[in-house]
Amino acid sequence: MKDSEIINLGKAVFGVFFSVGTLCLLGAFITKNDWFAGAGYLLIVFGVPVNLLCILGFLINGIINTSKFKECMIAILILAANIPIAYTYAFIGLSLFD
């Protein structure tokens, strides 16, 4: 796998979960529909394991292919950016339905 492909894969996984999470948050905020809140909750339930598996995969790839370790760490940092975003979205979403 090329160096840019590793980083692009990290960006793609980040982009998918960020986009779907934003859609769920905005849908719940605009429509006040519980379905969007439930979908956002399920996104967290299923998204955390998927992101952790991706991080683990990048970490193992970086350890095995030491020449690509830096690119794997960049991809891991990109994916780790989802953590504070998901926490903030969950906090906002939970405060909407009090």
Buried (B, 14 or more C-beta within 10 A) or exposed (E): EEEEEBBBBBBEBBEEBBEBBEBBBEBBBEEEEEEBBEBBBEBBEEBBEBBEEBBEBBBEBBEEEEEBBEBBBBBBEBBEEBEEBBEEBBEEBEEEEE
